[in-house]
Amino acid sequence: MAAQAPICDFGWKAPDFELPGVDGKTYTFDDIAGEKGTVVVFICNHCPYVKAIVDRLVRDAKELMANGIGFVAISSNDAEQYPEDSFENMKKFAEKHGFPFPYLYDETQEVAKRYGAVCTPDFFGFNANRELQYRGRLDESRKEPAAPDARRELFEAMMQVAETGQGPKDQVPSMGCSIKWKPGNDPFSLAAGRGC
């Protein structure tokens, strides 16, 4: 069953984190923050929604990073239930797709809880003051990629944030597989292991 992210809570402050990356380094929010804003996206390796956008995600991240927007991806899925999402497989996934940004492992799932992440992918776009300005989707892709000329919603929104500090008022929430919570760890009190 697919899950959908809630609408943007404009001005909500980005929680900090300290997580290991697939490159062997440990990162905090400050380490990845951009001069003009920052994108934090929750993804995983096995989700068909992520697989459908991963090449566009890399493309848009590269362009945003070149324009002063920091970018980081975090996987919070329970790797015991979903071995494809293990830390070792995260390394392979990042290398295969040429991630230009850090890919971090939230093993305790505490960061996903603090952010209120609900699905993969789930995008959080912050301005230079760490205030949330975008909680929409990358584009209109679902389990299959959208048309090549689909509007680049995340990219356009974050370029606007870079220029004005404000995100667009109209945003389409991201949709994807639910975060795979460890047994008894689901903050939404729903059965773990739903869908995808």
Backbone as CSV, one residue per row, in Angstrom:
resi,resn,N_x,N_y,N_z,CA_x,CA_y,CA_z,C_x,C_y,C_z
1,MET,0.839,-1.195,0.000,0.000,0.000,0.000,0.876,1.248,0.000
2,ALA,0.550,2.192,-0.848,1.324,3.420,-0.931,0.981,4.347,0.224
3,ALA,1.941,5.170,0.590,1.738,6.190,1.617,1.977,7.547,0.980
4,GLN,1.355,8.579,1.542,1.488,9.932,1.009,1.948,10.874,2.108
5,ALA,2.910,11.711,1.769,3.423,12.688,2.729,2.373,13.768,2.989
6,PRO,2.379,14.361,4.191,1.446,15.448,4.477,1.855,16.740,3.770
7,ILE,0.991,17.741,3.847,1.290,19.031,3.214,2.390,19.749,3.986
8,CYS,2.971,20.737,3.365,4.115,21.458,3.929,3.719,22.271,5.166
9,ASP,4.484,22.092,6.226,4.337,22.889,7.453,5.360,24.020,7.365
10,PHE,4.987,25.077,6.640,5.927,26.172,6.357,6.555,26.732,7.636
11,GLY,7.885,26.860,7.607,8.597,27.464,8.729,9.084,26.474,9.777
12,TRP,8.630,25.220,9.694,9.062,24.185,10.644,10.568,24.009,10.529
13,LYS,11.251,23.969,11.662,12.712,23.955,11.685,13.274,22.540,11.520
14,ALA,14.311,22.428,10.722,14.934,21.133,10.456,15.589,20.580,11.714
15,PRO,15.222,19.364,12.120,15.928,18.727,13.233,17.349,18.352,12.826
16,ASP,18.241,18.372,13.783,19.610,17.963,13.491,19.698,16.440,13.505
17,PHE,20.815,15.918,13.041,21.059,14.478,13.070,22.558,14.247,13.041
18,GLU,22.964,13.041,13.357,24.348,12.607,13.222,24.296,11.148,12.799
19,LEU,24.575,10.908,11.512,24.365,9.589,10.939,25.565,9.155,10.088
20,PRO,25.804,7.842,10.026,26.898,7.333,9.191,26.502,7.310,7.722
21,GLY,27.468,7.653,6.859,27.251,7.610,5.421,27.913,6.395,4.799
22,VAL,27.488,6.068,3.600,28.047,4.908,2.905,29.506,5.133,2.519
23,ASP,29.979,6.375,2.619,31.376,6.691,2.297,32.297,6.558,3.502
24,GLY,31.751,6.091,4.643,32.571,5.911,5.832,32.648,7.126,6.734
25,LYS,32.056,8.228,6.333,32.062,9.443,7.144,30.748,9.566,7.918
26,THR,30.759,10.381,8.968,29.557,10.687,9.733,29.143,12.121,9.428
27,TYR,27.838,12.328,9.248,27.336,13.639,8.838,26.292,14.170,9.808
28,THR,26.325,15.496,10.002,25.262,16.217,10.703,24.537,17.084,9.677
29,PHE,23.431,17.700,10.101,22.727,18.603,9.187,23.656,19.715,8.713
30,ASP,24.433,20.273,9.635,25.329,21.372,9.271,26.347,20.962,8.217
31,ASP,26.752,19.696,8.240,27.744,19.222,7.268,27.209,19.243,5.836
32,ILE,25.905,19.057,5.687,25.345,18.970,4.331,24.541,20.220,3.946
33,ALA,24.326,21.121,4.893,23.513,22.311,4.632,24.141,23.167,3.534
34,GLY,23.289,23.676,2.648,23.758,24.558,1.584,23.600,26.020,1.979
35,GLU,24.342,26.864,1.321,24.300,28.302,1.588,22.901,28.877,1.323
36,LYS,22.182,28.297,0.339,20.881,28.844,-0.052,19.711,27.930,0.298
37,GLY,19.995,26.798,0.951,18.928,25.875,1.315,19.434,24.446,1.333
38,THR,18.561,23.532,1.742,18.964,22.137,1.894,17.779,21.215,1.623
39,VAL,18.040,20.114,0.920,17.040,19.072,0.716,17.452,17.833,1.502
40,VAL,16.528,17.325,2.314,16.688,16.041,2.992,15.620,15.123,2.419
41,VAL,16.042,13.999,1.830,15.068,13.073,1.250,15.244,11.693,1.872
42,PHE,14.144,11.107,2.292,14.146,9.748,2.816,13.841,8.802,1.659
43,ILE,14.772,7.875,1.422,14.617,6.909,0.345,14.993,5.528,0.878
44,CYS,14.969,4.540,0.015,15.526,3.222,0.320,15.908,2.581,-0.997
45,ASN,16.497,1.397,-0.931,16.988,0.751,-2.138,15.914,-0.009,-2.901
46,HIS,14.961,-0.622,-2.179,14.064,-1.582,-2.837,12.779,-0.972,-3.379
47,CYS,12.435,0.225,-2.973,11.135,0.810,-3.289,10.993,1.111,-4.792
48,PRO,9.928,0.629,-5.425,9.749,0.909,-6.856,9.547,2.393,-7.162
49,TYR,8.993,3.147,-6.214,8.829,4.593,-6.421,10.199,5.278,-6.472
50,VAL,11.126,4.832,-5.625,12.482,5.393,-5.638,13.209,4.976,-6.914
51,LYS,13.102,3.696,-7.272,13.769,3.214,-8.483,13.288,3.965,-9.724
52,ALA,12.024,4.373,-9.725,11.466,5.073,-10.884,12.044,6.474,-11.057
53,ILE,12.541,7.075,-9.958,13.021,8.464,-10.038,14.504,8.622,-9.788
54,VAL,15.212,7.538,-9.476,16.578,7.704,-8.977,17.480,8.452,-9.951
55,ASP,17.351,8.211,-11.244,18.199,8.927,-12.198,17.858,10.416,-12.239
56,ARG,16.575,10.748,-12.154,16.160,12.164,-12.124,16.578,12.815,-10.805
57,LEU,16.513,12.023,-9.727,16.939,12.521,-8.415,18.403,12.940,-8.456
58,VAL,19.238,12.092,-9.035,20.667,12.397,-9.158,20.871,13.624,-10.037
59,ARG,20.170,13.678,-11.165,20.281,14.838,-12.066,19.924,16.134,-11.352
60,ASP,18.761,16.148,-10.677,18.298,17.374,-10.030,19.169,17.745,-8.839
61,ALA,19.639,16.740,-8.097,20.518,17.014,-6.957,21.805,17.689,-7.418
62,LYS,22.387,17.191,-8.500,23.622,17.791,-9.019,23.409,19.260,-9.356
63,GLU,22.296,19.558,-10.031,22.030,20.947,-10.429,21.732,21.827,-9.218
64,LEU,20.988,21.287,-8.262,20.684,22.066,-7.059,21.955,22.330,-6.250
65,MET,22.799,21.324,-6.121,24.049,21.497,-5.375,24.934,22.549,-6.037
66,ALA,24.916,22.599,-7.368,25.699,23.600,-8.100,25.149,25.009,-7.897
67,ASN,23.901,25.080,-7.403,23.260,26.378,-7.157,23.130,26.707,-5.667
68,GLY,23.962,26.075,-4.842,24.015,26.437,-3.425,23.021,25.727,-2.527
69,ILE,22.371,24.660,-3.037,21.425,23.883,-2.236,22.105,22.592,-1.782
70,GLY,22.182,22.376,-0.470,22.722,21.127,0.045,21.738,19.992,-0.184
71,PHE,22.258,18.765,-0.227,21.402,17.625,-0.540,21.902,16.401,0.202
72,VAL,20.965,15.643,0.793,21.321,14.408,1.482,20.157,13.427,1.377
73,ALA,20.482,12.131,1.263,19.470,11.079,1.277,19.685,10.220,2.519
74,ILE,18.578,9.795,3.125,18.620,8.991,4.349,17.736,7.759,4.151
75,SER,18.249,6.595,4.531,17.432,5.382,4.570,17.188,5.010,6.024
76,SER,15.920,4.828,6.365,15.533,4.490,7.731,14.848,3.133,7.822
77,ASN,14.773,2.404,6.718,14.023,1.154,6.708,14.656,0.072,7.583
78,ASP,13.806,-0.804,8.100,14.236,-1.951,8.889,14.896,-2.965,7.953
79,ALA,16.222,-3.057,8.029,16.962,-3.929,7.114,16.826,-5.404,7.482
80,GLU,16.354,-5.698,8.688,16.129,-7.098,9.040,14.930,-7.648,8.268
81,GLN,13.876,-6.851,8.183,12.702,-7.259,7.406,12.940,-7.104,5.904
82,TYR,13.770,-6.127,5.525,14.012,-5.804,4.120,15.520,-5.784,3.862
83,PRO,16.143,-6.966,3.696,17.599,-7.055,3.540,18.159,-6.238,2.381
84,GLU,17.328,-6.000,1.360,17.801,-5.190,0.223,18.167,-3.774,0.664
85,ASP,17.628,-3.351,1.826,17.891,-2.003,2.321,19.021,-1.955,3.348
86,SER,19.820,-3.014,3.436,20.927,-3.046,4.396,21.969,-1.983,4.060
87,PHE,22.814,-1.689,5.035,23.864,-0.678,4.851,24.800,-1.084,3.716
88,GLU,25.153,-2.371,3.654,26.025,-2.833,2.573,25.366,-2.623,1.212
89,ASN,24.074,-2.896,1.128,23.368,-2.689,-0.137,23.158,-1.211,-0.442
90,MET,23.092,-0.376,0.597,23.049,1.079,0.378,24.313,1.538,-0.339
91,LYS,25.452,0.997,0.074,26.726,1.358,-0.575,26.678,1.019,-2.060
92,LYS,26.187,-0.185,-2.368,26.101,-0.622,-3.768,25.128,0.249,-4.561
93,PHE,23.994,0.597,-3.934,22.973,1.405,-4.597,23.514,2.795,-4.929
94,ALA,24.214,3.400,-3.962,24.782,4.737,-4.180,25.836,4.717,-5.270
95,GLU,26.660,3.671,-5.270,27.707,3.572,-6.293,27.109,3.323,-7.671
96,LYS,26.133,2.419,-7.737,25.500,2.091,-9.016,24.886,3.312,-9.680
97,HIS,24.273,4.181,-8.875,23.565,5.333,-9.429,24.378,6.627,-9.367
98,GLY,25.607,6.549,-8.908,26.476,7.720,-8.917,25.986,8.865,-8.043
99,PHE,25.579,8.539,-6.819,25.071,9.594,-5.930,26.121,10.679,-5.721
100,PRO,25.784,11.940,-5.999,26.714,13.039,-5.750,26.570,13.597,-4.334
101,PHE,25.641,13.043,-3.571,25.312,13.514,-2.225,25.524,12.375,-1.223
102,PRO,25.665,12.680,0.070,25.789,11.633,1.080,24.518,10.791,1.175
103,TYR,24.693,9.501,1.392,23.582,8.570,1.607,23.779,7.993,3.008
104,LEU,22.874,8.313,3.920,23.051,8.035,5.343,22.095,6.954,5.834
105,TYR,22.522,6.258,6.874,21.736,5.161,7.434,21.216,5.544,8.821
106,ASP,19.906,5.556,8.939,19.214,5.882,10.194,18.759,4.570,10.835
107,GLU,19.697,3.821,11.383,19.407,2.471,11.863,18.369,2.455,12.988
108,THR,18.430,3.442,13.886,17.482,3.477,15.018,16.112,4.015,14.616
109,GLN,16.041,4.637,13.437,14.812,5.252,12.907,14.407,6.518,13.663
110,GLU,15.271,7.001,14.534,14.944,8.198,15.319,14.892,9.450,14.453
111,VAL,15.735,9.519,13.428,15.739,10.705,12.561,14.455,10.747,11.735
112,ALA,14.048,9.599,11.213,12.778,9.545,10.470,11.622,9.982,11.356
113,LYS,11.650,9.578,12.608,10.588,9.981,13.540,10.609,11.489,13.772
114,ARG,11.804,12.045,13.984,11.905,13.487,14.247,11.424,14.307,13.052
115,TYR,11.688,13.801,11.855,11.253,14.510,10.652,9.794,14.234,10.307
116,GLY,9.239,13.179,10.872,7.873,12.807,10.505,7.805,12.199,9.121
117,ALA,8.889,11.547,8.696,8.921,10.908,7.373,7.909,9.774,7.339
118,VAL,7.208,9.646,6.226,6.176,8.609,6.126,6.385,7.662,4.952
119,CYS,7.123,8.095,3.921,7.220,7.271,2.723,8.570,7.454,2.047
120,THR,8.813,6.576,1.084,10.017,6.702,0.263,9.580,6.829,-1.200
121,PRO,9.896,7.963,-1.829,10.690,9.081,-1.305,9.823,10.097,-0.551
122,ASP,10.422,10.764,0.422,9.754,11.837,1.168,10.735,13.006,1.232
123,PHE,10.377,14.113,0.584,11.279,15.261,0.423,10.985,16.367,1.430
124,PHE,12.059,16.904,2.009,11.972,18.053,2.911,12.920,19.116,2.380
125,GLY,12.360,20.227,1.888,13.177,21.300,1.344,13.194,22.493,2.280
126,PHE,14.389,22.868,2.759,14.543,23.951,3.735,15.243,25.149,3.111
127,ASN,14.938,26.330,3.617,15.663,27.524,3.172,16.962,27.678,3.960
128,ALA,17.660,28.775,3.727,18.962,28.984,4.369,18.855,29.064,5.887
129,ASN,17.658,29.369,6.400,17.435,29.452,7.848,16.900,28.152,8.438
130,ARG,16.991,27.070,7.660,16.548,25.742,8.090,15.035,25.680,8.324
131,GLU,14.293,26.529,7.618,12.837,26.544,7.720,12.237,25.772,6.544
132,LEU,11.311,24.865,6.842,10.710,24.036,5.802,9.922,24.899,4.813
133,GLN,10.196,24.693,3.528,9.512,25.434,2.477,8.954,24.524,1.381
134,TYR,9.338,23.232,1.417,8.839,22.313,0.391,8.667,20.922,0.973
135,ARG,7.486,20.343,0.777,7.212,18.962,1.199,6.453,18.266,0.065
136,GLY,6.882,18.558,-1.157,6.213,18.002,-2.327,6.981,16.846,-2.940
137,ARG,6.664,16.562,-4.184,7.266,15.428,-4.886,8.371,15.906,-5.820
138,LEU,9.142,14.943,-6.324,10.166,15.261,-7.318,9.496,15.686,-8.614
139,ASP,8.578,14.844,-9.088,7.766,15.140,-10.264,6.569,14.194,-10.230
140,GLU,5.861,14.059,-11.334,4.625,13.275,-11.313,4.853,11.771,-11.480
141,SER,6.105,11.322,-11.397,6.388,9.886,-11.467,5.688,9.148,-10.327
142,ARG,5.298,7.913,-10.600,4.788,7.020,-9.552,5.725,5.818,-9.525
143,LYS,5.189,4.601,-9.756,6.054,3.424,-9.829,6.750,3.324,-11.179
144,GLU,6.312,4.144,-12.108,6.963,4.263,-13.418,7.381,5.720,-13.600
145,PRO,8.502,5.949,-14.272,8.933,7.330,-14.490,7.890,8.130,-15.274
146,ALA,7.770,9.396,-14.943,6.903,10.292,-15.701,7.526,10.549,-17.069
147,ALA,6.797,11.249,-17.911,7.309,11.593,-19.235,8.608,12.392,-19.103
148,PRO,9.495,12.273,-20.102,10.776,12.982,-20.023,10.634,14.493,-19.836
149,ASP,9.532,15.058,-20.342,9.339,16.510,-20.236,8.474,16.891,-19.028
150,ALA,8.296,15.974,-18.069,7.488,16.272,-16.878,8.097,17.441,-16.110
151,ARG,7.230,18.224,-15.520,7.676,19.385,-14.745,8.554,18.942,-13.577
152,ARG,9.679,19.613,-13.398,10.644,19.277,-12.335,10.244,20.027,-11.063
153,GLU,9.274,19.484,-10.352,8.638,20.215,-9.252,9.591,20.509,-8.095
154,LEU,10.339,19.514,-7.643,11.302,19.744,-6.561,12.353,20.751,-6.999
155,PHE,12.902,20.554,-8.186,13.961,21.437,-8.683,13.468,22.883,-8.763
156,GLU,12.289,23.086,-9.372,11.750,24.444,-9.504,11.491,25.074,-8.130
157,ALA,10.925,24.271,-7.218,10.620,24.800,-5.891,11.886,25.208,-5.150
158,MET,12.922,24.384,-5.228,14.143,24.696,-4.487,14.941,25.817,-5.139
159,MET,14.828,25.982,-6.443,15.453,27.147,-7.067,14.749,28.418,-6.606
160,GLN,13.424,28.346,-6.447,12.675,29.484,-5.907,13.099,29.768,-4.466
161,VAL,13.276,28.704,-3.685,13.737,28.863,-2.298,15.121,29.509,-2.273
162,ALA,15.997,29.076,-3.169,17.349,29.634,-3.228,17.316,31.129,-3.519
163,GLU,16.369,31.539,-4.373,16.306,32.950,-4.782,15.534,33.821,-3.801
164,THR,14.476,33.260,-3.194,13.575,34.097,-2.386,13.472,33.679,-0.915
165,GLY,13.932,32.467,-0.589,13.776,31.959,0.770,12.409,31.351,1.033
166,GLN,11.523,31.434,0.023,10.150,30.945,0.177,9.850,29.875,-0.867
167,GLY,9.119,28.831,-0.442,8.689,27.797,-1.374,7.340,28.130,-1.966
168,PRO,6.938,27.419,-3.027,5.633,27.664,-3.647,4.488,27.278,-2.720
169,LYS,3.405,28.027,-2.808,2.251,27.726,-1.960,1.567,26.428,-2.374
170,ASP,1.515,26.171,-3.678,0.871,24.957,-4.182,1.915,23.855,-4.361
171,GLN,1.709,22.752,-3.636,2.632,21.627,-3.688,1.840,20.327,-3.727
172,VAL,2.306,19.385,-4.528,1.689,18.061,-4.596,2.502,17.126,-3.715
173,PRO,1.899,16.516,-2.687,2.659,15.664,-1.771,3.315,14.492,-2.494
174,SER,4.450,14.079,-1.981,5.123,12.906,-2.514,4.357,11.652,-2.134
175,MET,4.449,10.645,-2.987,3.826,9.352,-2.714,4.867,8.267,-2.898
176,GLY,4.798,7.230,-2.069,5.742,6.133,-2.191,5.413,5.020,-1.223
177,CYS,6.341,4.080,-1.088,6.167,3.003,-0.122,6.299,3.575,1.286
178,SER,5.557,3.025,2.208,5.664,3.468,3.592,7.050,3.144,4.145
179,ILE,7.523,3.966,5.087,8.745,3.637,5.811,8.545,2.278,6.472
180,LYS,9.544,1.422,6.393,9.441,0.094,6.987,9.950,0.142,8.427
181,TRP,9.014,0.366,9.345,9.359,0.520,10.755,9.693,-0.822,11.390
182,LYS,10.598,-0.777,12.355,10.884,-1.969,13.136,9.663,-2.305,13.982
183,PRO,9.474,-3.580,14.331,8.312,-3.962,15.138,8.198,-3.100,16.398
184,GLY,7.011,-2.520,16.584,6.758,-1.675,17.743,7.326,-0.277,17.649
185,ASN,7.888,0.083,16.498,8.573,1.374,16.355,7.794,2.377,15.522
186,ASP,6.673,1.950,14.939,5.921,2.809,14.030,5.260,3.952,14.791
187,PRO,5.692,5.200,14.543,5.118,6.335,15.279,3.674,6.619,14.921
188,PHE,3.210,6.017,13.836,1.834,6.251,13.407,0.906,5.137,13.882
189,SER,1.478,4.207,14.677,0.703,3.134,15.317,-0.074,2.288,14.319
190,LEU,0.523,2.098,13.152,-0.083,1.223,12.153,0.806,0.000,12.007
191,ALA,0.297,-1.014,11.411,1.070,-2.250,11.262,2.315,-1.995,10.446
192,ALA,3.432,-2.507,10.928,4.688,-2.346,10.201,4.698,-3.263,8.976
193,GLY,5.541,-2.922,8.008,5.709,-3.774,6.839,4.587,-3.651,5.832
194,ARG,3.973,-2.476,5.728,2.884,-2.286,4.760,3.459,-2.091,3.364
195,GLY,2.844,-2.728,2.401,3.101,-2.438,0.992,4.534,-2.555,0.521
196,CYS,4.707,-2.468,-0.775,5.993,-2.434,-1.481,7.040,-3.304,-0.810
